[in-house]
Amino acid sequence: MPERPATLRDVAAAARVHPATASRALNPETRILVSEDTARRVTAAAAKLGYRPNPVARSLRTRRSHTVGVLIPDRTTRSSRRSSAVWKTSSPPRATWP
């Protein structure tokens, strides 16, 4: 059976810090909130364990998937031709979707 991927908790345990501190150390925007020594320990532990952020876990936690669903009508029937429309939109990476 394949080994499970490293989690943020695994990285935190290996670096001997709280998971929130490990998260701050790995996030470039919040790295300034932890000491350089702690950030070095956490990044070294993450590299050693092969940690990669899990986008599915992140979307479950934050309740944001950054995914846009697109519905495309079946163009083979006559009635769908009348009601079909093309929408083009671009959303910023930090857009909030209800």
C-alpha positions, 0 to 999 in steps of 0.5 A, spaced: 500 500 500 502 506 498 505 511 503 500 517 505 502 524 503 505 528 508 500 533 511 501 540 514 500 536 521 506 532 519 510 538 517 509 541 524 510 535 528 517 534 524 519 542 525 516 541 533 511 547 532 504 548 532 500 547 525 498 554 525 505 556 525 507 551 520 502 554 515 504 561 516 511 559 515 510 556 508 505 561 506 509 567 503 504 572 505 505 570 512 512 568 513 514 575 516 510 573 522 514 567 524 522 568 526 527 566 520 529 560 524 522 557 525 521 558 517 527 555 516 526 549 520 519 548 517 521 549 510 526 544 511 521 539 514 516 540 508 522 539 503 524 532 507 517 530 508 515 531 500 510 536 503 505 539 497 499 543 499 492 539 498 488 543 494 482 539 495 483 539 503 484 547 502 477 548 499 474 544 504 477 548 510 476 555 506 470 553 503 472 556 496 474 552 491 476 557 485 473 553 480 468 556 475 462 551 473 460 552 465 454 549 462 454 548 455 447 547 451 446 541 447 446 544 440 443 538 436 436 540 438 432 545 435 430 549 441 437 549 444 439 553 438 434 559 440 436 559 447 444 558 447 448 564 449 456 565 450 458 568 456 465 570 457 468 572 464 474 573 467 475 573 474 481 575 479 484 569 483 481 572 489 474 573 487 469 571 492 463 567 489 457 566 493 
